[in-house]
């Protein structure tokens, strides 16, 4: 009797020994690396650091996020491919770098957005137009969009040597584009030449004269200290609202339980409004810093903006053809804004 009992104890102990490594592995947190190509002080980075910390806490350590800054993993221009291949778990790229895969990401370049209030722009990006783009991104990139897009802020023109006191001042300049056919169309519309350089390389390229102007935001210029690279002027026409799309790769998403899916999306929904407000505050503070460092700003009046917008709308057919925008996205944006 005691011999049989001893044998059972032995077998039970052996089984526990065999199972325990698997149990330990199951208890290990799931790592979620987020690739960004902007500096740690940039509002996108600040938002993602906060989100990852909240995710860690809300999941009781089951989900461990880590933010990689300044293109340590991938530049935004290359991160879409990394998401598809599962080489990174999460990214928050700007819509303008994904237009090669989803042309309708260029909807922000439609002239209907030019110079309008941010609340009006959100009617399109948070509405049916944005939902259409999200569906296309999820299909093409095999990735899960977490929810509402993250604001960077309005994009304007910045230059080194040429004062920007009117729209025609852009004529003949070589202007760095963040990417996408739509932005290239606007640069061409202004009579300038488009150049595409990955953001981490912008300060050096600008100081070396690879281009003499760029499209960016006040915070983008501030976080990269572009006054040190020669930026002196800005034409503040709020040409489009730049936004980032939060995405998790399909490979990483499928490793998560449904409850973890709900946690990630609900946390994003709870915090996105706060992140967007922080971005707006960051943009205002950045402009003040740029001004203190000698950058001069010119703000066209409402009539001037309306005149430019009308001229752009007159060339809408060229933009739609160049950017390969679908008739549906054009109509949805027009109806929204």
N, C-alpha and C positions, 0 to 999 in steps of 0.2 A: 504493500500500500504506500509506504513512505518512498519506495523506489519509484513508483509511478508518479507520485507527486513531485519528486525531485526532477524527474524527467520533464514534466510539464513546466516547471519553473525554468528549467534550462532552455526549453524551446521558446517559452514566452520571452525570456531575456534576449535570446538570439534574434527573434523576430523584431523586437524593439530596437535592437542594435542596427539591424538592416534597414528599418524604416526611418530612423531618426534623421539621417542626412537629408532625405527627401523632405521631411517635415521642416527641417531647418531652412532648406532652400525655398520652400513655399512661404516661409515667414520673412524672407528677405524682401526689402522694399523694391518696388518697381521704379527704375530710374527713368526720368523724362528729361532729356537734354533739349534745351531750346537754343537755336542758333539765331543770333542777331549780328548785323555788321556795323552797328552804331556803337558809340562810346557808352560806358557805364552811366554817365550823367544824363544821357538822352532820355526824354520822357518815355519812349517805348521800353527802354531797358529798365527804367525805374518801375514802370507798371508791371513788367514781367517778373522782376525780382519780388515784388509785393505779392503777385498772384501765386508764384511758386511757394512762397512762405505760407500763405493761407491754405494752399493745397496740402502741404505737408501736415499742417496742424489739423485741418478738417478730416484728413484721411487717417489720422493717428499714426502717421509715419509710413503708411503703406505705399504712398506715392511720393517719391523724392525727386523734386525738380532741381535742375541746375541751369543757370543762364550763362551762355558763352558769348562774350562781347567782342566787338571790333573785328568781326570776321574770323575769329579764332577757328571756327569750324568751316563755315561757308560764307561767301559774300551773298547778299540777297539775290544777285543775278543768277547764282548757281543753286540756291537752296531748294527750288522747286524740284529739280531732278533728284536731290538728296532725299526729299520727302517721298517721292515715288519709289525710290530704291530702298527706303528704310534705313538710310545711313544716319538719319537724325530723327528723333521722335517728334519734335515740335519746332515750328518756325512761325514768324509773324511778318511775312514780307509785304511790301507795298504792292498794291494792285498793278502799278505800272511795270513791275518786273515780271509779271506773269502773263502779259498780253500775247506772248508768242504761243502759249498753250490755250489761253482763253481770251480771244480778242475783245470780248465784251467787258473785260477788266478796264479797258480804256474808256469806259463810259464817262469817267470823271473829266475827260478832256472835251466833252461836248460843250459847246459855247453857252448852253443854257445855264451852266454852273458858273460862268465867268463873272466874278465880282458880286456874287449874291451872298446874303447872310448865311451863317453856318446852319441855323435852324432849318432854313429852306433846303439846303443841300442834304441834310439828314432825312428829309422826307423821301428822297430817292434812295439813298444808300441803306436806310433802315427799312425801306418798304419793298415793293414788288421788284424794283430794278435790282436792288442788292440781293434779294432772294434768288433771282434768276442767275446772277453771277455765282452765288454760292453753290447752286446746284451744278453748274458747269465745272466749277473748281473741284468739287467732290468727285465728279465723274472722271475728269482728266488727270487729276493729281492723285486719285485714290486716297484722298485725305478727308478728315472730318473737320469741318469748320465749326469752331466752338460757339460762335454767336456773332453779335453785333461787332462791326469793325472798330478798330482803335484809331482815334484821331491823332494825326501828327499836327495838322494845322494847314493854314493856307500857304500855297506856294507862290513865290514872287520871283522877280528877276534881281540878280546881283552882279555887279561888275567891278573890275579892278581900276581901269584907267578912264573909261568913258562914262561921264555923268549921265545918269538915267533920269531925265526930267520929262520924258514923254515916250510914248510907245514906239515912235519911229527911231528912237535912239538905239534900239536893238539892231537896226539894219547893218549888215556887214560883220557883226560880231560872231565869233566862234563860241557857241554856248553849250556848256555841259548839260546833257539831259539825263535824268534819272533812269530813263529807259522807256520803251514803248513807242509805237507808231504815232499815237495821238499827240504826245509831247513833241515829237519830231515835226509833226504837222504844224503845231503852234509856232515853233521856232522858225520853220520855213515861212509861215504866214507873216512873221515879223521881219522877214527878209534877212534872217541870220542862218548860220550853218550849225547843224547839230553835231555834238560829240558825246559819245557814251563812255563814261569811265566809272568803274566800280567805286562806291563811296569811300572805302578806306584809302583809296589812292588819290582822292580829290585834292587834298592840301598840297601835296608835292606837285601834281600835274598843274595846278593853278599857279603855283609859284614859279614853275618852269615855263609858263606861257603856252602849255598844251591847248588851253582855251582861255579866253579873257572875260568870260561871264558864265553864269550858271543859273539854273532854276533850283530853288531850294526854299526852306523856311527859315525864319529868324533863329529858331532853336537849332536847326541843322547847322547853320553857319556858326552859331555860338558854341555848340558842343565840339566842333572841329576847330574853333578859334581861327576862322578863315580870314579875319583881319590881318593875322600874321602872314597869310599867304597872299595878301594884297587887295582883298575886297574893301571897297571904299564907298560904293553907291548901291542903292536899291530902289526899284520901281515897284511900289506896293499896289498891285492891281488884283490881288486875291484870285489869280487865274484859275485855280482849282483847289479843292479840299483834298489833301493827301491823307490817305487812310491805310492802315495795315490790317491784314486778314489773319486772325489767329487760327492755326491749323495743326492738327495732330496727324501723323502719318497713319495710314490704314493698318500697317503692320503693328505699330504700337497700340493703336486703338483696339484692335482685336485681341490683344493680350489682357485688356481690362475687363472687369466684370460690369454688368449693366449698372449696378449701383455706383461704380466708379465713373462711368460715363455721365450719369446724372450729376454726380458731385462736381465734375470738371465744368460741365456746361452751366450748372446753377451758380457756381462760384463766379464764373465769368459774367453772367447776367447781373449778379448782385453788385459787381464792382466796376463794370465798364463805364457807367455814368461818371463815377468819381475819377476814373482814369482820364476820361475825356476832359473833365474840368481841370484836372491837373495839367494836361497838355496845353490847354488855353492859357493857364496861368504861366506856364513855362515859356510859352511863346512871347507873352508880354514882358516877362522878365528878361528874356533873351534880347529883345529889341533894345531895351534900356542898356544892356551891356554892350551891344554893338554900337549904339550911339556914343557911349562913353569911350569907345575905342576908335572913334572917328568916322564911322559909317554914316553917310548922309542918306536920308529917306525922302522920297518924293511920293506923295499920295494923290493920284488923279481924282477929280471930283466925279460925282454920280453921272453927270452928263457925258463926260469923257469916257467913262466905263461903258455906258449904254451905247455910245457911238461905236466903240471897238467891238462890243458884243454883237451888235447888229451886223457889222462887217464880217465877223467870224461866222455868224449864222448864214450869211450869204454864200459862204464857202463850205457849208456843211457837207455837201455832196463829196467834196474832195477828202474831207476828214473821214467820212464813212467808208469811202473806197480804200483810202490808205490804211486805216486801222481795222478794216474788215468787220465793222460793227454790224450787228444784226438789226434789221428793221424793228424787231420787238423791243430791244433795249433802248433804241432811240425814242420810240413812242412812249415807253414807260417813264423815261427820264423827263421827257417833255411834259407829260401829264402831271408828274410829281412836283416839278419846280417851276 
